[in-house]
Amino acid sequence: MTKQLPYHCPIDAAMHVIEGKWKVLVLWEVGTGRAVRGTAPGASGISEKVLAQQLRELETDGIVHREVHDTVPPKVEYTLTDEGRELNAALEPLGAWGQRRMRAPGSAEAA
């Protein structure tokens, strides 16, 4: 994903990398070692086309590394780069906040 600089603020720069409905979930899946092209268990409902697009954008932004294994059938594996691990660590407090919200009285998960 390309964006013209300058960014308006540091949050704008960060959001450029994770914007969209699926990127944060795909990033989390790659971080857990479960995302291989065609599957992203935590992102159920994502199409193969959209998953491939999101992974390409994350690769372009230097967040994931794509490795093609020469097997039959071919296997494409994604891992986080150092930058991707740093981004996942930055998102951990947001995930913790989300967990507390999911357990809060009145939330659908708490019911």
N, C-alpha and C positions, 0 to 999 in steps of 0.2 A: 504494500500500500504506500503510495507516495503522497506526500503532503509538502506544500511549499512552506519554507521557513520565512519569517520567524514565527515561532509559536507565540501565543498570547501570554502564556504563563507556564510554569512547570507541569501543572495538572494537564494542560492541553497537550504537552509533549507525551505524557504518560498515556492519556486517553487515546491518542492517535494509534498507539500500539495495540490496545485492548478493546477498541470500539467494535461495536457489532453485537449481535445477539449471542453468538456462540464462542467467541475467542477466549473468554475467561474460562469457560468450561473445557474447551479443547486444551488450553494451557495447563489446567489442573490435571487432565487426563494424561497428557504427555509427561507431566511431572511425576505421576504415580507409576509411569512405565506401562500403562495400559493402552495407549493410543497407537495403533498401527493403522495405516490407511485403510479405510473401509469400516473401521470400528472406533467408536468413542462411547463406551458404555454410559458414562455420566451425562452425555449429551444426546440422550435418546430423542429421536424426532429430527435429527439433523440428516440431511440427504448426503449421499456420497459426493455429489458435486459441490455442495456448500462446504463440507468437511475438507475436501481437497483444496478449495479456494482459501479457506481460513488457514490451513497449514502452509500453503504457499506464501500467504501474506506474512505469517509469523516467521517463516524462513527468510523472506526478503528483509524483514526487520531485525534479523539476527537473533531471534528468540529461540528458534528450534533448529536443529541440524537434521537433515534428511539423508538417510543412507539406504541405498537400493541393494538388496542382497540378490546375487545371481543364483537363484534357485528356481525350481519349477513347482508350483507357479511362483513368479517373482514376488518378493516380499519387500515392502517399503517400511522402514522403521524410522521413527522420529524420537529424538532425545532433546532435552533442554541444553542450550548453550549456557555458559557462565552468566550471560546477560539474562537468559530465561530463568535460571535459578534465582537470580537476584530479584527479578520481577515477581516470581512466585512468592518469595519471602516477603516482598513488600505488600502482597495481597493477603498474607496470612491474617493480619489484624481485621481486615474486611470479612474474611471467612469466619473468624471468631465472633465478630459482631452478628453475622448472619445466623450462626448457631444459637446465640442467645435469643435472637429475635424469633427463631423457629420454635423455641421452647417457651416463649412468653405466653402468658394467659391470653386467650382470644385468638391466637394464631391457629391456622388450619392444622399444623403439625401437632400442636399441644392438645388439640381437641380429641 
